[in-house]
Amino acid sequence: MSEYQYYEFCSITSPISSEARKAMRSLSSRANVSTHGVSYTYNYGDFKGEPKKLLLKYFDVFFILVIGVS
């Protein structure tokens, strides 16, 4: 069984800093970074970051979608 995983983090109140964007890119080569957020998509493997810690430090909201595929 495999899994599809999608993570998206957004900053609603202000743009994220260049330092934060660099930190988001360092978590995964699959990072899709913008000035107001980041998303990660996995068809195999797992996200190495800690979503709750990232939310508290950099963002206002996050969304995770995980679908099991057999």
PyMOL commands that set and color helices and strands:
alter all, ss='L'
color gray80, all
select helices_A, chain A and resi 18-27+51-58
alter helices_A, ss='H'
color red, helices_A
select strands_A, chain A and resi 2-10+31-34+37-42+61-69
alter strands_A, ss='S'
color yellow, strands_A
deselect
rebuild
show_as cartoon
